[in-house]
């Protein structure tokens, strides 16, 4: 090896200076060309060359983000470390339910396999990768990687406030770059003392869930499923189960290939694995096959329901000469897809009915053992129709991160070199404390109107709405015959003066105990003759008797002071029959607004003018209510 390549020059600088003079001479003679005009252009050219030789990787240190969460005094009381099995008592006995991530069996299994040190617990992450269009115009796109801490309550981790998700990378990146600063803590653990209760835990980092669009999880081979080894020609048969894909199995196959290329390659092809080491193998207890989760958004809304069933509905509607752009497909097509006129459409309605059942069950925020069995049974029914909980892993919530990114692109970047700018931004929402919940009490009246009187309401409204005919008499009858049934003491006949003051309201909030997660939930109801330019009178479910409920259509919400008795909040409403094909009654009733359980959505039945259909799949509470009823 020559230690003096610049010989016969004394030093390297002399040699390089000679080369510079030679370049200047050739430029002067027209034998070479230099287009760089100043220092700025030189730097730009050097940066471009460096980018080609070594691509720039935009990442945010994951462990630094994790430490910020652990040391945050606002979040400290909300961390949960140990696996839990919780049960709810019902008429059939105690039933295991699943809500938060640490209630799942997988968390229990991981914690059981951790090293035998005091207070060894999983520090669990969810990693989400997807692309999004950053602007409604132009072609700028964001290829983001987001991380969440699953030891926090799901209401916190799914929020845009402190404790929510954080963008840690911008595709294309090497995932090993993202994981390199956390992989060691999955092996050795991290000793952490909570600033809240001063309890010390050994935190072993785990990637519990990988969340992505289905196409990012799919690959073409003999066994295309990334979770189990179902053959490609058996994907349609949901009644059968197949062995799960395992990380240990993949590692064994790769070792077999290193020993014998021919034998190893046949095994790898058979189950659809590439000849590469998975980057998640460096994270202990983070089997990527087990971490991949069912995606409710892209499988249902943007999959079976959006891309497939909707397209078939459009084809049939177009063939029948109807408009194809419909929102409530199932209910809008009931009087169009008849067995006589379109047998294909009639069969499609059966598929849609099963799909709606399945979609409602999967979309519940809490799942019990019985609900899981209902999902399995409905899945088989749906599969037969084709032939003849998700809040912790669905990309629906994860894609809510796209909104802040789009705002950051529009207001906090120059539209170029987007990744380096967005990843450096601090979200102001991180300064917020977690949401403390809705208002107290059962109901809240809002949007006050000008005070009026009983006789004025009857005179002004009865001409346009017969529900207000004899309003004075209806109020008097209710006060004398029904007040006692609601617990009020009535000692004598109540006389309602015509000039009794009435305070109307156009808006109502109702708190109720959710049937899905048994937590306090709020419905927002309108009773407004001009809500954004159109009348809006919502429906609700009321407690009609101690054991019976009924659907009603709100007509008027008001409060008044009954002479010598009390002040009371009432609603004038039109009740429906209790069957699913609800029929409005000919008479209206007055009920205390405390009788309202929650809101409901009813639509006219296109096949029967006098009937209304209850939209049972509007949310989980309505779905479970109709199931129980």
C-alpha positions as CSV (number, residue, x, y, z in Angstrom):
1,X,0.0,0.0,0.0
2,X,1.4,3.4,-1.1
3,X,1.6,5.8,1.9
4,X,2.5,8.8,-0.3
5,X,0.2,8.7,-3.3
6,X,0.8,12.4,-3.8
7,X,4.6,11.8,-4.6
8,X,6.6,13.6,-6.0
9,X,4.7,16.5,-4.3
10,X,5.6,17.0,-0.6
11,X,2.0,17.1,0.7
12,X,-1.5,16.3,-0.5
13,X,-2.4,20.0,-0.6
14,X,0.2,20.7,-3.3
15,X,-1.1,17.8,-5.4
16,X,-4.8,19.0,-5.1
17,X,-3.7,22.6,-5.9
18,X,-2.0,21.3,-9.1
19,X,-5.3,19.6,-10.1
20,X,-7.2,22.8,-9.5
21,X,-4.8,24.7,-11.8
22,X,-5.2,22.0,-14.4
23,X,-9.0,22.4,-14.2
24,X,-8.8,26.2,-14.6
25,X,-6.5,25.7,-17.6
26,X,-8.9,23.3,-19.3
27,X,-11.9,25.6,-18.6
28,X,-10.0,28.5,-20.2
29,X,-9.2,26.5,-23.3
30,X,-12.8,25.3,-23.6
31,X,-12.0,21.7,-22.8
32,X,-14.1,21.6,-19.6
33,X,-17.2,23.4,-18.3
34,X,-18.2,24.5,-14.8
35,X,-21.8,25.7,-14.3
36,X,-21.6,26.5,-10.5
37,X,-21.7,30.2,-10.1
38,X,-21.5,30.8,-6.4
39,X,-21.2,29.1,-3.0
40,X,-25.0,28.5,-2.7
41,X,-25.1,26.5,-5.9
42,X,-22.1,24.5,-4.7
43,X,-23.8,23.6,-1.5
44,X,-27.0,22.7,-3.3
45,X,-25.1,20.3,-5.6
46,X,-23.3,18.7,-2.7
47,X,-26.6,18.2,-0.8
48,X,-28.2,16.6,-3.9
49,X,-25.2,14.3,-4.3
50,X,-25.3,13.3,-0.6
51,X,-29.0,12.5,-0.8
52,X,-28.4,10.1,-3.7
53,X,-25.5,8.4,-2.0
54,X,-27.3,8.2,1.4
55,X,-31.1,8.9,1.4
56,X,-32.3,11.2,4.2
57,X,-34.3,9.3,6.8
58,X,-36.8,11.4,8.8
59,X,-37.5,9.9,12.2
60,X,-38.4,11.1,15.7
61,X,-36.7,9.2,18.6
62,X,-39.3,6.8,19.9
63,X,-37.6,6.3,23.3
64,X,-37.4,10.0,23.9
65,X,-41.1,10.3,23.2
66,X,-41.8,7.4,25.5
67,X,-39.8,8.9,28.4
68,X,-41.7,12.2,28.0
69,X,-45.0,10.2,28.6
70,X,-43.6,8.3,31.5
71,X,-42.4,11.5,33.3
72,X,-45.6,13.5,32.6
73,X,-47.3,14.2,35.9
74,X,-50.7,14.7,34.2
75,X,-50.6,11.2,32.6
76,X,-48.9,9.3,35.5
77,X,-52.2,8.4,37.3
78,X,-53.7,7.0,34.1
79,X,-51.0,4.4,33.3
80,X,-52.0,0.7,33.7
81,X,-49.3,-1.9,33.8
82,X,-50.7,-5.3,34.8
83,X,-53.0,-7.6,32.8
84,X,-56.6,-7.7,34.0
85,X,-59.5,-10.1,33.6
86,X,-62.7,-8.4,34.4
87,X,-66.2,-9.8,34.5
88,X,-69.7,-8.3,34.4
89,X,-72.7,-9.9,36.0
90,X,-75.8,-10.5,33.9
91,X,-78.9,-12.7,34.2
92,X,-76.9,-15.6,32.9
93,X,-74.1,-15.1,35.4
94,X,-70.6,-13.6,35.3
95,X,-69.2,-12.9,31.8
96,X,-65.7,-12.0,30.8
97,X,-65.5,-8.7,28.8
98,X,-62.8,-7.0,26.8
99,X,-62.4,-3.2,26.7
100,X,-58.9,-1.9,27.3
101,X,-55.8,-3.6,25.7
102,X,-54.6,-5.0,29.0
103,X,-57.8,-7.0,29.3
104,X,-56.9,-9.1,26.3
105,X,-55.5,-12.6,26.6
106,X,-52.4,-11.6,24.5
107,X,-51.3,-9.0,27.2
108,X,-51.7,-11.7,29.9
109,X,-49.6,-14.1,27.9
110,X,-46.8,-11.6,27.3
111,X,-46.6,-10.5,30.9
112,X,-46.5,-14.2,32.0
113,X,-43.4,-14.7,29.8
114,X,-41.4,-11.7,31.0
115,X,-38.2,-12.2,33.0
116,X,-38.6,-13.1,36.7
117,X,-37.9,-9.7,38.2
118,X,-40.0,-7.8,40.6
119,X,-42.9,-5.8,38.9
120,X,-42.0,-6.8,35.4
121,X,-44.7,-5.4,33.1
122,X,-45.2,-4.8,29.4
123,X,-44.6,-1.3,28.1
124,X,-46.9,-1.7,25.0
125,X,-46.9,0.2,21.8
126,X,-49.1,0.3,18.7
127,X,-47.5,1.3,15.4
128,X,-49.6,2.6,12.6
129,X,-48.4,3.2,9.0
130,X,-50.4,4.7,6.1
131,X,-50.4,7.4,3.5
132,X,-52.6,10.4,3.2
133,X,-53.1,13.3,0.8
134,X,-52.0,16.4,2.6
135,X,-54.0,18.9,0.5
136,X,-57.4,18.8,-1.2
137,X,-55.6,20.3,-4.2
138,X,-52.2,19.4,-5.6
139,X,-50.3,16.1,-5.3
140,X,-48.5,16.4,-1.9
141,X,-48.9,13.2,0.1
142,X,-47.7,12.2,3.6
143,X,-46.4,8.7,4.3
144,X,-46.6,8.7,8.1
145,X,-45.7,6.3,10.8
146,X,-47.5,6.9,14.1
147,X,-47.0,5.4,17.6
148,X,-49.3,5.2,20.6
149,X,-48.8,4.0,24.2
150,X,-51.3,1.3,25.0
151,X,-50.7,1.4,28.8
152,X,-52.9,4.6,28.8
153,X,-56.6,4.5,28.9
154,X,-58.0,4.1,25.5
155,X,-59.9,7.4,25.7
156,X,-56.6,9.2,26.3
157,X,-54.5,7.4,23.7
158,X,-57.2,7.9,21.0
159,X,-57.4,11.6,21.7
160,X,-55.6,14.5,20.1
161,X,-54.5,15.8,23.5
162,X,-51.6,14.9,25.7
163,X,-51.0,11.1,25.6
164,X,-52.3,10.7,22.1
165,X,-50.4,9.5,19.0
166,X,-47.1,10.9,17.8
167,X,-45.7,10.9,14.3
168,X,-42.3,9.1,14.6
169,X,-41.4,8.6,10.9
170,X,-42.0,9.4,7.3
171,X,-41.9,6.6,4.7
172,X,-39.9,5.4,2.9
173,X,-37.8,4.7,5.9
174,X,-35.9,1.7,7.3
175,X,-38.0,0.4,10.2
176,X,-34.9,-0.7,11.9
177,X,-34.0,3.0,12.2
178,X,-37.2,3.5,14.2
179,X,-36.8,0.5,16.4
180,X,-33.0,0.7,17.1
181,X,-33.3,2.9,20.2
182,X,-36.0,0.8,21.8
183,X,-35.0,-2.8,20.9
184,X,-32.6,-3.0,23.9
185,X,-35.4,-2.2,26.4
186,X,-37.4,-5.2,25.1
187,X,-34.5,-7.4,26.2
188,X,-33.1,-5.7,29.3
189,X,-36.2,-3.7,30.5
190,X,-36.2,-0.2,31.9
191,X,-36.4,0.6,35.6
192,X,-39.1,3.3,36.1
193,X,-40.5,4.9,39.2
194,X,-43.9,6.6,38.7
195,X,-44.0,10.3,39.7
196,X,-47.6,9.6,40.8
197,X,-47.5,6.7,43.3
198,X,-43.7,6.2,43.5
199,X,-44.1,2.5,42.6
200,X,-41.2,1.1,40.6
201,X,-41.7,-1.3,37.7
202,X,-39.4,-3.0,35.2
203,X,-40.8,-1.9,31.8
204,X,-40.2,-4.4,29.0
205,X,-41.0,-2.7,25.7
206,X,-43.4,-4.6,23.4
207,X,-44.9,-3.8,20.0
208,X,-48.4,-5.2,20.8
209,X,-50.3,-4.1,17.6
210,X,-49.4,-3.2,14.0
211,X,-52.2,-1.2,12.4
212,X,-52.3,-0.6,8.7
213,X,-54.6,-0.7,5.7
214,X,-55.3,-4.2,4.5
215,X,-53.3,-3.8,1.3
216,X,-50.2,-3.1,3.3
217,X,-50.7,-6.4,5.1
218,X,-51.6,-8.5,2.1
219,X,-49.1,-10.4,-0.1
220,X,-49.6,-12.7,-3.1
221,X,-48.6,-16.3,-2.6
222,X,-50.0,-19.7,-1.8
223,X,-50.9,-18.6,1.7
224,X,-51.6,-14.9,1.4
225,X,-52.9,-14.2,4.9
226,X,-50.3,-12.6,7.1
227,X,-52.0,-14.1,10.3
228,X,-52.8,-17.7,9.5
229,X,-51.8,-20.3,6.9
230,X,-55.1,-20.5,5.0
231,X,-54.4,-21.5,1.3
232,X,-55.4,-18.9,-1.3
233,X,-58.1,-21.3,-2.7
234,X,-59.7,-21.7,0.7
235,X,-60.1,-18.0,1.6
236,X,-63.8,-18.1,1.0
237,X,-64.5,-20.9,3.5
238,X,-64.8,-19.1,6.9
239,X,-66.0,-22.3,8.7
240,X,-62.6,-23.8,8.8
241,X,-59.6,-22.8,10.9
242,X,-55.9,-23.0,10.0
243,X,-52.6,-22.9,11.9
244,X,-51.4,-19.4,12.8
245,X,-48.3,-17.9,11.3
246,X,-45.5,-17.8,13.9
247,X,-42.3,-15.8,14.2
248,X,-40.4,-18.8,15.5
249,X,-41.5,-20.8,12.4
250,X,-40.3,-18.1,10.1
251,X,-36.9,-17.9,11.9
252,X,-36.6,-21.7,11.7
253,X,-37.3,-21.6,7.9
254,X,-34.7,-18.9,7.4
255,X,-32.1,-20.9,9.3
256,X,-33.1,-23.9,7.1
257,X,-32.4,-21.8,4.0
258,X,-29.0,-20.8,5.3
259,X,-28.2,-24.5,5.8
260,X,-29.9,-25.7,2.6
261,X,-31.0,-23.2,0.0
262,X,-33.2,-25.6,-1.9
263,X,-35.1,-27.0,1.1
264,X,-35.5,-23.6,2.7
265,X,-36.7,-21.9,-0.4
266,X,-39.5,-24.4,-0.9
267,X,-40.7,-23.8,2.7
268,X,-40.5,-20.0,2.4
269,X,-42.5,-20.1,-0.9
270,X,-45.1,-22.4,0.6
271,X,-46.1,-19.9,3.3
272,X,-45.4,-16.7,1.4
273,X,-42.3,-15.4,3.2
274,X,-39.4,-13.4,1.7
275,X,-35.8,-14.3,2.2
276,X,-35.3,-11.5,4.7
277,X,-35.2,-11.1,8.5
278,X,-38.2,-9.2,9.8
279,X,-37.2,-6.0,11.6
280,X,-39.6,-6.8,14.5
281,X,-37.6,-9.9,15.4
282,X,-35.3,-7.6,17.3
283,X,-38.2,-6.7,19.7
284,X,-38.8,-9.4,22.2
285,X,-42.4,-10.6,22.6
286,X,-43.4,-8.8,19.4
287,X,-44.4,-11.5,16.9
288,X,-45.4,-9.4,13.8
289,X,-48.0,-12.0,12.8
290,X,-49.7,-11.8,16.2
291,X,-49.4,-8.0,16.2
292,X,-51.2,-7.6,12.9
293,X,-54.9,-6.9,13.7
294,X,-58.2,-7.0,11.9
295,X,-58.9,-3.6,10.3
296,X,-62.6,-2.7,10.8
297,X,-62.4,0.4,8.7
298,X,-60.9,-1.0,5.5
299,X,-62.4,-4.5,5.8
300,X,-66.0,-3.3,6.4
301,X,-66.6,0.4,5.6
302,X,-64.1,0.7,2.8
303,X,-64.0,-3.0,2.0
304,X,-67.0,-5.4,1.9
305,X,-69.5,-2.5,2.4
306,X,-67.8,0.3,0.4
307,X,-65.9,-1.2,-2.5
308,X,-67.9,-4.4,-3.1
309,X,-71.5,-4.3,-1.9
310,X,-72.0,-0.6,-2.8
311,X,-70.7,-1.2,-6.3
312,X,-73.1,-4.0,-6.8
313,X,-75.9,-1.9,-5.5
314,X,-75.0,0.9,-8.0
315,X,-74.9,-1.5,-10.9
316,X,-78.4,-2.9,-10.1
317,X,-79.8,0.6,-9.5
318,X,-78.4,1.9,-12.7
319,X,-79.9,-1.0,-14.6
320,X,-83.3,-0.2,-13.0
321,X,-82.9,3.5,-14.0
322,X,-82.5,4.9,-10.4
323,X,-79.9,7.2,-9.0
324,X,-76.9,5.3,-7.6
325,X,-75.6,7.8,-5.0
326,X,-77.4,6.7,-1.8
327,X,-76.2,6.9,1.8
328,X,-78.5,4.5,3.7
329,X,-78.3,1.8,1.1
330,X,-80.2,-0.9,2.8
331,X,-83.2,1.2,3.9
332,X,-83.4,3.1,0.6
333,X,-83.5,-0.1,-1.5
334,X,-86.2,-2.0,0.4
335,X,-89.0,-1.0,-2.0
336,X,-86.7,-1.2,-5.1
337,X,-84.9,-4.5,-4.7
338,X,-88.0,-6.7,-4.7
339,X,-87.9,-10.5,-5.4
340,X,-90.2,-10.0,-8.4
341,X,-88.4,-7.2,-10.2
342,X,-84.8,-7.9,-9.3
343,X,-83.9,-11.3,-7.8
344,X,-80.2,-10.3,-7.8
345,X,-81.0,-7.2,-5.8
346,X,-83.3,-9.1,-3.4
347,X,-80.4,-11.5,-2.7
348,X,-78.1,-8.6,-2.2
349,X,-80.4,-7.2,0.4
350,X,-80.0,-10.4,2.4
351,X,-76.2,-9.9,2.2
352,X,-76.5,-6.3,3.3
353,X,-78.7,-7.2,6.2
354,X,-76.1,-9.7,7.4
355,X,-73.3,-7.2,6.8
356,X,-75.0,-4.6,8.9
357,X,-75.4,-7.1,11.8
358,X,-71.8,-8.1,11.5
359,X,-70.6,-4.5,11.2
360,X,-72.6,-3.4,14.3
361,X,-71.2,-6.3,16.4
362,X,-67.6,-5.8,15.3
363,X,-67.8,-2.0,15.9
364,X,-68.9,-2.3,19.6
365,X,-66.3,-0.7,21.9
366,X,-66.6,-3.5,24.4
367,X,-66.9,-7.2,23.5
368,X,-68.1,-9.9,25.8
369,X,-67.7,-13.7,25.4
370,X,-71.3,-13.9,24.2
371,X,-70.7,-11.1,21.7
372,X,-67.7,-12.8,20.2
373,X,-69.8,-16.0,19.7
374,X,-72.5,-13.8,18.0
375,X,-69.8,-12.4,15.7
376,X,-68.6,-15.9,14.8
377,X,-72.2,-17.1,14.1
378,X,-73.1,-14.0,12.0
379,X,-69.8,-14.3,10.1
380,X,-70.9,-17.8,9.0
381,X,-74.4,-16.5,8.0
382,X,-72.8,-13.7,6.0
383,X,-70.5,-16.2,4.3
384,X,-73.5,-18.3,3.4
385,X,-75.3,-15.2,2.1
386,X,-72.4,-14.5,-0.1
387,X,-72.5,-18.0,-1.6
388,X,-76.2,-18.2,-2.2
389,X,-63.7,-4.9,19.5
390,X,-62.1,-2.8,17.5
391,X,-61.4,0.5,19.2
392,X,-57.9,-0.5,20.1
393,X,-56.7,-1.5,16.6
394,X,-59.0,-0.2,13.9
395,X,-57.3,2.3,11.5
396,X,-60.5,4.4,11.8
397,X,-59.2,6.1,14.9
398,X,-55.6,6.0,13.7
399,X,-56.5,7.8,10.5
400,X,-57.9,10.7,12.6
401,X,-54.2,11.6,12.9
402,X,-54.4,12.7,9.2
403,X,-56.4,15.8,10.1
404,X,-53.7,17.5,12.2
405,X,-51.1,16.6,9.6
406,X,-53.1,18.2,6.9
407,X,-53.5,21.4,9.0
408,X,-49.8,21.4,9.7
409,X,-49.0,21.0,6.0
410,X,-51.3,23.9,5.1
411,X,-50.5,26.4,7.9
412,X,-47.0,25.4,9.2
413,X,-45.0,24.3,6.2
414,X,-43.9,25.9,2.9
415,X,-45.1,22.9,0.9
416,X,-41.6,21.6,0.2
417,X,-39.5,19.2,2.2
418,X,-42.6,18.4,4.1
419,X,-41.3,15.5,6.2
420,X,-38.5,17.4,8.0
421,X,-40.9,20.3,8.8
422,X,-43.9,18.3,10.1
423,X,-41.8,15.9,12.2
424,X,-40.3,18.9,14.0
425,X,-43.6,20.5,14.9
426,X,-45.0,20.5,18.4
427,X,-48.7,20.0,18.6
428,X,-50.3,22.7,20.8
429,X,-53.0,20.2,21.8
430,X,-50.3,18.5,23.9
431,X,-50.8,21.3,26.4
432,X,-54.4,20.2,27.1
433,X,-55.4,17.9,29.9
434,X,-57.5,14.8,29.2
435,X,-61.2,15.3,28.7
436,X,-63.1,15.1,32.0
437,X,-66.4,14.0,30.5
438,X,-69.8,15.4,29.8
439,X,-72.1,17.6,31.9
440,X,-73.7,16.3,35.1
441,X,-77.2,15.1,35.5
442,X,-79.5,13.4,33.1
443,X,-80.7,16.1,30.8
444,X,-79.7,19.6,29.8
445,X,-81.9,22.2,28.1
446,X,-80.4,24.7,25.7
447,X,-81.1,27.2,22.9
448,X,-83.7,29.2,24.8
449,X,-86.6,30.9,22.9
450,X,-88.5,34.1,23.9
451,X,-90.9,33.3,26.8
452,X,-94.5,32.9,25.7
453,X,-97.8,31.8,27.2
454,X,-100.0,28.7,26.9
455,X,-102.7,30.6,24.9
456,X,-100.1,32.1,22.6
457,X,-98.6,28.7,21.7
458,X,-102.0,27.3,21.0
459,X,-103.1,30.3,18.9
460,X,-99.8,30.6,16.9
461,X,-98.9,26.9,16.4
462,X,-102.2,25.1,16.1
463,X,-102.8,26.5,12.6
464,X,-99.7,24.9,11.2
465,X,-99.5,21.8,13.4
466,X,-102.5,20.0,14.7
467,X,-100.5,18.6,17.6
468,X,-101.0,22.0,19.3
469,X,-104.8,22.0,19.0
470,X,-106.2,22.2,22.5
471,X,-102.8,22.6,23.9
472,X,-104.2,24.3,27.0
473,X,-106.5,21.3,27.7
474,X,-103.7,18.7,27.1
475,X,-101.4,20.5,29.6
476,X,-104.3,20.7,32.2
477,X,-105.2,17.0,31.7
478,X,-101.5,15.9,32.1
479,X,-101.0,17.9,35.3
480,X,-104.1,16.5,36.9
481,X,-104.0,12.9,35.8
482,X,-100.3,12.1,35.2
483,X,-98.2,14.2,37.6
484,X,-98.8,11.9,40.5
485,X,-97.5,8.9,38.5
486,X,-94.2,10.7,38.2
487,X,-93.9,11.2,42.0
488,X,-95.4,14.7,42.4
489,X,-97.9,15.4,45.2
490,X,-101.2,16.6,43.9
491,X,-103.8,17.4,46.6
492,X,-106.4,19.3,44.6
493,X,-107.5,20.0,41.0
494,X,-104.9,22.0,39.2
495,X,-106.1,25.0,37.2
496,X,-103.8,26.1,34.4
497,X,-104.3,29.8,33.6
498,X,-104.2,30.7,29.9
499,X,-101.4,33.2,30.5
500,X,-99.2,30.7,32.2
501,X,-95.6,31.4,31.1
502,X,-94.0,28.8,28.9
503,X,-90.2,28.7,28.2
504,X,-89.4,26.9,25.0
505,X,-86.1,25.2,24.1
506,X,-84.7,24.0,20.8
507,X,-81.9,21.8,22.0
508,X,-81.6,18.9,24.5
509,X,-78.6,16.9,25.7
510,X,-79.3,13.6,27.3
511,X,-76.9,11.6,29.5
512,X,-77.4,7.9,29.7
513,X,-75.6,4.7,30.7
514,X,-74.3,3.1,27.5
515,X,-75.3,-0.5,26.9
516,X,-72.0,-1.0,25.1
517,X,-69.4,0.0,27.7
518,X,-71.7,0.9,30.7
519,X,-70.2,4.4,30.8
520,X,-71.9,7.8,30.8
521,X,-72.7,8.8,27.2
522,X,-74.3,11.9,25.8
523,X,-76.9,12.3,23.0
524,X,-77.6,15.7,21.3
525,X,-81.2,16.2,20.2
526,X,-82.8,19.0,18.2
527,X,-86.3,20.3,18.3
528,X,-85.9,23.2,16.1
529,X,-88.1,24.7,13.4
530,X,-85.1,26.2,11.6
531,X,-81.9,24.3,12.2
532,X,-79.3,25.4,9.6
533,X,-82.2,26.4,7.3
534,X,-84.4,23.3,7.6
535,X,-86.7,22.0,10.3
536,X,-85.1,19.4,12.6
537,X,-87.3,17.5,15.0
538,X,-85.5,14.4,16.4
539,X,-86.8,11.2,17.7
540,X,-86.1,9.5,21.0
541,X,-86.7,6.4,23.2
542,X,-88.6,7.1,26.4
543,X,-89.4,5.1,29.5
544,X,-93.2,4.8,29.0
545,X,-93.8,2.6,32.1
546,X,-91.6,0.9,34.6
547,X,-91.0,-2.0,32.2
548,X,-92.0,-0.6,28.7
549,X,-90.2,1.8,26.4
550,X,-91.4,3.6,23.3
551,X,-90.2,5.6,20.4
552,X,-91.4,9.2,20.2
553,X,-91.1,12.1,17.7
554,X,-90.3,15.4,19.6
555,X,-92.6,18.3,18.7
556,X,-91.9,20.9,21.4
557,X,-89.6,21.1,24.5
558,X,-90.6,23.5,27.2
559,X,-90.6,24.3,30.9
560,X,-93.4,25.8,33.0
561,X,-94.3,26.4,36.6
562,X,-97.4,24.4,37.6
563,X,-99.3,26.5,40.1
564,X,-98.8,25.4,43.8
565,X,-96.9,22.3,42.6
566,X,-93.5,22.6,41.0
567,X,-91.5,23.7,38.0
568,X,-91.3,21.0,35.4
569,X,-89.6,20.3,32.1
570,X,-91.9,18.7,29.5
571,X,-91.9,17.7,25.9
572,X,-94.9,17.4,23.5
573,X,-94.3,14.3,21.5
574,X,-95.9,11.9,19.0
575,X,-95.5,8.3,20.2
576,X,-95.0,5.3,17.9
577,X,-96.1,1.8,18.3
578,X,-93.4,-0.4,19.8
579,X,-92.9,-2.8,16.9
580,X,-90.0,-2.3,14.5
581,X,-92.2,-1.1,11.7
582,X,-93.2,1.8,14.0
583,X,-96.6,3.5,13.3
584,X,-97.2,7.0,14.6
585,X,-100.1,7.3,16.9
586,X,-103.0,9.7,16.1
587,X,-102.7,11.4,19.5
588,X,-99.8,13.3,21.0
589,X,-98.7,13.1,24.6
590,X,-96.9,15.2,27.2
591,X,-94.1,13.6,29.1
592,X,-91.3,14.9,31.5
593,X,-88.0,15.1,29.6
594,X,-86.5,13.0,32.4
595,X,-88.4,10.1,30.8
596,X,-86.2,10.4,27.6
597,X,-83.6,7.6,27.6
598,X,-81.6,8.6,24.5
599,X,-82.0,9.7,20.9
600,X,-83.2,7.5,18.0
601,X,-83.3,7.7,14.2
602,X,-86.5,6.7,12.4
603,X,-87.1,7.0,8.6
604,X,-90.3,6.6,6.6
605,X,-90.8,3.0,5.3
606,X,-90.8,3.4,1.5
607,X,-93.1,0.4,1.1
608,X,-95.8,1.5,3.7
609,X,-96.6,5.2,3.9
610,X,-97.9,5.0,7.5
611,X,-94.9,3.2,8.9
612,X,-91.4,4.2,10.0
613,X,-88.3,2.1,10.2
614,X,-85.9,2.2,13.2
615,X,-82.3,2.6,12.1
616,X,-81.0,-0.1,14.4
617,X,-77.4,0.1,13.1
618,X,-76.9,3.8,13.8
619,X,-74.7,3.0,16.8
620,X,-73.9,0.3,19.3
621,X,-76.5,1.4,21.9
622,X,-79.4,1.4,19.5
623,X,-78.3,-2.0,18.1
624,X,-78.1,-3.6,21.5
625,X,-81.3,-2.0,22.6
626,X,-83.3,-3.5,19.7
627,X,-81.6,-6.9,20.4
628,X,-82.6,-6.8,24.0
629,X,-86.1,-5.6,23.2
